[in-house]
Amino acid sequence: MDPQGPVLVEGPVEIVLDDGTIARSDRFLVALCTCRRSRTYPWCDTSHRRRERAQTPPEPEDRTPR
């Protein structure tokens, strides 16, 4: 299990949240959020993935004949 990723559970699933409400999913496979960054908690929306900034491409070499 990856502590930064979701837990995959075979469904259907019922989850009792901290406030007592029940979240249900009838899907055959459910990804449960473990990082609590998901906007659709308790379901995973891949918010755990690190977003890396695109690196700037290297400067092109000067190929002018001398």
C-alpha atoms as one frame of an Amber mdcrd trajectory, in Angstrom:
protein
   0.000   0.000   0.000   1.311   3.441  -0.958   0.748   5.898   1.933   0.440
   8.752  -0.584  -2.056   6.989  -2.819  -5.546   5.543  -2.573  -6.720   2.223
  -1.186  -8.559   0.135  -3.768 -11.590  -1.739  -2.424 -13.962  -4.071  -4.243
 -17.475  -2.655  -4.175 -20.218  -1.995  -3.531 -18.958   0.038  -0.555 -20.476
   1.935   2.363 -18.181   4.243   4.346 -19.199   5.845   7.651 -17.582   9.299
   7.837 -16.410  11.090  10.995 -19.663  13.074  11.201 -21.759   9.892  10.989
 -22.927  10.311   7.403 -22.684   7.313   5.097 -21.036   7.525   1.687 -22.089
   4.773  -0.743 -20.699   3.550  -4.043 -22.123   0.795  -6.222 -19.009   0.546
  -8.393 -17.191  -2.790  -8.657 -13.877  -1.133  -7.637 -13.542   1.991  -5.490
 -10.473   4.146  -4.762 -10.603   5.479  -1.197  -8.629   8.634  -0.422  -5.945
   8.270   2.268  -4.299  11.704   1.945  -7.480  13.756   2.547  -6.655  16.117
  -0.348  -9.528  14.853  -2.483 -12.371  17.238  -3.270 -14.638  14.193  -3.441
 -13.513  12.680  -0.110 -13.785   9.802   0.835 -13.382   8.918  -2.851 -10.013
   9.524  -4.486  -9.814  12.164  -7.239  -6.009  11.759  -7.754  -5.189  14.935
  -5.790  -2.396  12.946  -4.124  -0.342  13.055  -7.313   2.459  15.557  -7.162
   2.220  18.245  -9.740   5.673  19.063 -10.991   6.319  22.293 -12.804   7.394
  21.877 -16.374  11.062  22.567 -16.691  12.117  25.216 -19.146  13.759  23.709
 -22.199  17.509  24.210 -22.478  18.734  27.112 -24.570  19.431  26.032 -28.153
  23.087  25.903 -29.062  24.370  28.545 -31.432  25.046  26.711 -34.696  26.182
  29.656 -36.768  29.403  28.880 -38.680  32.418  30.882 -37.580
